Amino acid sequence: MKKRVISIVVIMLLLVSSISYGEDLHKDARAVLLGEFNSGEIFYEHSIDTQIEVASLTKIMTYLVAMDYVSTGQISLDDVINISKKAAETLGSSFKLKEGERVNLKTLLYSIMIVSANDSCVAIAEYISGSEDEFVKLMNNKAKEIGLEKTHYINSSGYPLKGGVQNMMSTRDLFKITRHVIEKYPQVLEITRLNKVFLESRGFSGENTNPLLSMIKDVDGFKTGFTDKAGHCLISTIEVKENEENKKPFRLIGIVMGAKNEEDRKNISKELIEYGLENYYYHQILSKDAPIKTINITNAKRSNIKIFPQEDLYMLVKKGQEIKQETVINENIMAPIKAGTVVGKAIISYEGEQKYNIDLIVKENVQRKNVINMLFELILNMVLG
């Protein structure tokens, strides 16, 4: 059916332009990414497809593989793991495990995500696969399964092997796996939001290595990493609440790779998240309860028939960006028309690209004119000249 364009209008110009400091967020880091969890949209990027060392960000995959085994019933979070000599002697950041000690899986998972415990990673790997080498095969297989294109693991913790060889990923892959884990196991955020892990029975207390937890309200994750080659790394995430300006909650994910020191990592990560908070929000573009316009149908009993979007439309938008709405109505529409019939579409464009085509409908039955209606209309037109 032929269409006719009724109107093209700019429906919004969002406040002020983007904050200028967003243009050089990457200047003191090897790679930087800011994106949104649900849509996967990336707002800011620098060198995100370069394969680089990822240090303890590796532990996100270790957590994922372990939780997949839990979710399929092959193991349980309550399973008690006997700590091996190899696990107890693992170098780097540690849960201070002792050979022969018995610790449940849930506690070990908490320790890898809060205090970045390398020894706990080895203990988990050995429990699931019999050896860390076999577990690493699971990690690499899982990477392929979820579409990580520039990822290769050599151990479960991210601690460098002799010669400095390390696990490698791209920053885009880190964004993908973070989204995947939060979507599949949202309970991970109940772990990563904790400021510390404390076990009186083991005499252990450790602070969460994520500095943004105490700096920005509602930050609830996600993971830090450091080696000499990788530099200082941090994946941070925050849920942005619904409010008067933001019409729908969403989640920001910020990634900073290869900062020169902890202070730079903290400052760049903070600036990255604040940039997202100050520049992006969900706006309601269309409401299925608000008519988009009225139209006249030649043989309809009444004029000025209201048409509505078939569904609500919310868009994650950046301040200063133009949103355009084009309304296209079907040609040769004739009554009668049943309520719910599609009579056109609204085309929404953002940043110069068509983003959405939303069907437009009538919400009430549109009746056809009868002979009396047409006669009355004819007489009225003659009287009015």
C-alpha positions in Angstrom: 0.0 0.0 0.0 1.3 3.4 -0.9 2.3 5.8 1.9 2.2 9.5 2.2 4.5 11.6 4.4 2.4 13.8 6.7 5.2 15.6 8.6 8.8 15.6 9.5 9.4 17.4 12.8 12.2 17.8 15.3 10.6 16.6 18.5 13.4 17.5 20.9 16.7 19.2 21.3 18.1 18.0 24.5 19.4 20.8 26.8 23.1 21.5 26.5 25.9 20.0 24.5 28.0 17.2 25.9 30.6 18.0 28.5 33.9 18.9 26.9 36.1 16.8 29.2 34.5 13.7 27.6 36.8 14.2 24.6 40.0 13.2 26.3 39.0 10.5 28.9 41.6 8.1 27.4 44.7 10.3 27.6 46.2 8.4 30.6 45.0 4.9 29.8 45.7 2.2 27.2 42.0 1.7 26.4 38.7 3.2 27.6 35.1 2.2 27.0 31.7 3.6 28.3 28.6 1.7 27.4 25.1 0.7 28.4 24.2 -2.7 29.7 20.8 -3.5 28.2 21.3 -2.1 24.7 25.0 -2.8 24.4 25.4 0.6 23.0 28.9 2.1 23.3 29.0 5.9 24.0 32.8 6.4 24.3 35.7 4.3 23.1 39.4 4.4 22.7 41.5 1.4 21.4 38.8 -1.1 22.5 39.7 -3.7 19.8 43.4 -4.0 20.7 44.2 -7.2 22.4 45.9 -6.4 25.7 46.8 -8.0 29.1 43.8 -8.1 31.4 45.3 -9.2 34.8 42.7 -10.1 37.4 39.8 -9.1 35.1 40.3 -12.7 34.1 38.3 -13.7 37.2 35.1 -12.6 35.6 35.4 -15.7 33.3 36.4 -17.9 36.3 33.2 -16.8 38.0 31.1 -17.4 34.9 32.4 -20.9 34.3 31.8 -21.8 38.0 28.3 -20.4 38.0 27.4 -22.2 34.8 28.3 -25.5 36.6 26.2 -24.4 39.6 23.2 -23.4 37.4 23.2 -26.9 35.7 23.3 -28.7 39.0 26.8 -30.2 38.5 28.1 -28.6 41.6 26.6 -26.5 44.4 27.6 -23.2 46.1 27.5 -25.2 49.4 30.1 -27.7 48.2 33.1 -27.8 50.4 36.4 -27.7 48.6 39.6 -29.2 50.0 42.5 -26.7 49.4 45.5 -28.3 47.6 49.1 -27.5 48.1 49.2 -25.8 44.7 46.3 -23.5 45.5 47.7 -22.6 48.9 51.0 -21.7 47.3 49.6 -19.5 44.5 51.3 -16.1 44.3 49.8 -12.7 44.1 46.6 -11.4 45.8 45.4 -14.0 48.2 42.6 -15.3 50.4 45.4 -16.8 52.5 44.2 -20.3 52.0 46.0 -23.1 53.8 46.8 -26.6 52.4 44.1 -29.0 53.7 41.7 -26.2 54.7 38.1 -26.8 53.7 36.2 -23.8 52.3 32.8 -23.8 50.5 32.5 -22.7 46.9 30.3 -19.7 47.7 33.0 -18.2 49.9 35.7 -18.8 47.3 33.6 -17.0 44.7 33.1 -14.0 47.0 36.8 -13.9 47.6 37.8 -13.8 43.9 35.3 -11.0 43.1 35.9 -8.8 46.2 39.6 -9.3 47.1 40.7 -10.7 43.8 42.1 -13.9 45.4 44.4 -15.9 43.0 44.6 -18.9 45.4 40.8 -19.2 45.4 40.7 -19.3 41.6 43.1 -22.2 41.5 41.0 -24.0 44.2 37.8 -23.5 42.2 39.5 -24.6 38.9 40.9 -27.8 40.5 37.5 -28.7 42.1 35.6 -28.3 38.8 38.1 -29.7 36.3 40.7 -31.7 38.3 43.4 -29.3 37.3 43.8 -25.6 36.4 45.0 -26.5 32.9 41.7 -28.4 32.2 39.7 -25.5 33.6 41.4 -23.1 31.3 40.1 -25.1 28.4 36.6 -24.5 29.7 37.4 -20.8 29.9 38.5 -20.6 26.3 35.6 -22.6 25.1 33.2 -20.4 27.0 34.9 -17.3 25.4 34.1 -18.7 21.9 30.6 -19.6 22.9 29.7 -16.1 24.0 31.4 -14.4 21.1 34.6 -13.1 22.5 36.8 -12.6 19.5 40.1 -11.4 20.9 40.4 -13.4 24.1 42.8 -16.1 25.2 43.3 -17.5 28.7 46.3 -19.3 30.1 45.3 -19.5 33.7 42.3 -18.9 36.0 43.5 -15.9 37.9 45.3 -13.5 35.6 48.6 -13.7 37.4 51.6 -13.7 35.0 53.4 -16.9 34.2 57.1 -17.2 34.0 58.4 -14.9 31.2 55.5 -12.5 31.8 53.0 -14.3 29.6 49.4 -13.3 30.6 45.8 -13.7 29.7 44.8 -11.4 26.8 41.5 -9.8 25.8 40.2 -6.8 24.0 38.3 -4.1 25.9 35.3 -4.8 23.7 35.4 -8.4 24.8 35.5 -7.3 28.4 32.4 -5.3 27.8 30.7 -8.3 26.3 31.6 -10.7 29.1 30.6 -8.1 31.8 27.2 -7.7 30.2 26.8 -11.4 29.8 27.6 -12.2 33.4 25.4 -9.4 34.9 22.5 -10.5 32.6 22.8 -14.2 33.4 23.8 -14.0 37.0 22.6 -10.6 38.4 23.3 -11.9 41.9 27.0 -11.2 41.2 26.2 -7.5 42.0 25.3 -8.5 45.5 28.9 -9.6 45.8 30.7 -6.9 44.0 28.9 -4.1 45.8 30.3 -5.2 49.2 33.0 -3.1 50.7 34.8 -6.0 52.3 34.8 -9.7 53.0 35.2 -10.7 56.7 35.4 -14.2 58.0 36.0 -14.3 61.7 36.3 -18.1 61.6 39.4 -17.8 59.3 40.6 -14.6 60.9 40.4 -12.9 57.4 39.3 -9.4 56.5 39.9 -7.9 53.1 38.7 -4.6 51.5 37.0 -4.5 48.1 39.6 -3.4 45.6 37.1 -1.2 43.7 37.7 2.5 44.7 34.5 3.8 43.2 32.3 2.0 45.7 33.0 4.7 48.3 33.1 7.6 45.8 29.9 7.5 43.7 26.5 6.5 45.1 24.9 3.4 43.5 28.2 2.1 42.0 27.8 -1.7 42.6 30.7 -3.3 40.8 32.6 -4.6 39.2 36.3 -5.8 39.0 39.8 -4.5 39.3 43.1 -5.8 37.9 46.8 -5.0 38.0 50.0 -6.4 36.7 53.1 -4.6 35.5 52.2 -5.2 31.8 48.5 -4.7 32.2 48.8 -1.6 34.2 45.9 -0.6 36.6 42.5 -1.7 35.3 39.0 -1.3 36.5 35.5 -2.3 35.2 32.9 -0.2 37.0 29.1 -0.3 36.8 26.2 1.7 38.2 22.4 1.5 37.9 20.9 4.9 37.0 17.6 5.3 38.7 14.4 6.5 37.2 13.6 10.1 38.0 11.9 13.2 36.6 14.5 13.6 33.9 15.4 9.9 33.3 12.2 8.1 32.5 13.6 4.5 32.7 16.4 3.0 34.7 19.5 1.9 32.9 23.0 0.6 33.7 26.3 2.2 32.7 29.5 0.1 32.4 32.8 1.9 32.3 36.2 0.2 31.5 39.6 1.7 32.1 42.6 -0.3 31.0 46.3 0.3 31.6 46.3 3.3 33.8 49.7 4.2 35.1 48.9 4.1 38.8 46.0 3.5 41.2 45.2 7.3 41.4 44.9 7.6 37.6 42.7 4.5 37.4 40.4 5.9 40.1 40.2 9.4 38.6 39.7 8.3 35.0 37.1 5.7 36.1 35.3 8.3 38.2 35.3 10.8 35.3 34.1 8.2 32.9 31.1 7.2 35.0 30.3 10.9 35.8 30.4 11.7 32.1 27.8 9.0 31.5 25.6 10.2 34.4 25.6 13.8 33.2 25.1 13.2 29.5 22.8 10.2 29.0 19.3 9.3 30.1 16.1 7.6 28.9 13.5 9.9 27.4 10.0 8.8 26.4 9.6 9.6 22.8 6.2 8.1 22.1 3.3 7.0 24.4 0.7 4.5 23.3 -1.8 6.5 25.3 -1.1 9.9 23.6 -2.3 10.5 20.1 0.4 11.4 17.7 -1.9 13.4 15.4 -5.4 13.4 13.9 -6.3 12.5 10.4 -9.4 12.7 8.2 -10.7 9.8 6.2 -12.9 10.7 3.2 -15.8 8.3 3.9 -15.6 8.2 7.7 -18.7 9.1 9.7 -16.6 11.6 11.8 -13.6 13.7 11.1 -10.4 14.3 13.1 -9.7 10.6 13.9 -6.9 10.2 16.5 -4.1 7.9 15.7 -1.8 6.4 18.4 1.6 4.7 18.5 1.0 0.9 18.9 3.6 0.8 21.7 5.6 3.1 24.1 9.0 4.1 22.9 11.9 5.1 25.2 15.3 6.1 23.9 18.6 6.4 25.6 19.7 9.8 24.4 22.6 12.2 24.8 22.1 15.8 25.7 22.5 18.0 22.7 21.5 15.4 20.2 18.6 16.0 17.8 15.7 13.5 17.6 13.5 13.6 14.5 10.1 12.1 14.0 8.6 11.4 10.6 4.9 10.5 10.4 3.8 8.4 7.4 0.2 7.6 6.8 -1.1 4.9 4.5 -2.8 6.1 1.4 -6.4 5.3 0.3 -7.5 4.5 3.8 -11.3 3.9 3.8 -13.8 3.3 6.5 -15.0 1.1 8.1 -11.8 0.5 10.1 -11.6 -1.8 13.2 -9.9 -0.6 16.4 -6.3 -1.7 16.4 -5.8 -1.4 12.6 -2.4 -0.1 11.5 -2.9 3.1 9.5 0.7 4.3 9.2 4.0 4.5 11.1 6.3 6.9 13.0 9.9 6.8 11.9 12.3 8.0 14.6 15.8 9.1 13.6 18.7 9.9 16.0 22.1 11.1 15.1 21.2 11.0 11.4 20.2 7.3 11.5 16.7 5.7 11.4 16.4 3.9 14.8 12.8 2.8 15.1 9.7 2.3 12.9 6.6 2.3 15.2 3.2 1.3 13.8 0.4 3.8 14.2 -3.1 2.6 14.9 -6.7 3.7 15.5 -8.0 2.8 19.0 -11.7 3.0 18.2 -13.8 1.6 15.4 -14.1 4.1 12.5 -17.6 3.9 11.0 -18.4 4.6 7.4 -20.8 7.5 6.4 -24.3 6.5 5.5 -26.7 8.2 3.1 -28.1 10.5 5.8 -24.7 11.5 6.9 -23.7 12.3 3.3 -26.9 14.3 2.7 -26.5 16.3 5.8 -22.9 17.1 4.9 -24.0 18.2 1.4 -26.6 20.5 2.8 -24.2 21.9 5.4 -21.6 22.7 2.7 -24.2 24.4 0.5 -25.4 26.6 3.4 -21.9 27.5 4.4 -21.1 28.4 0.9 
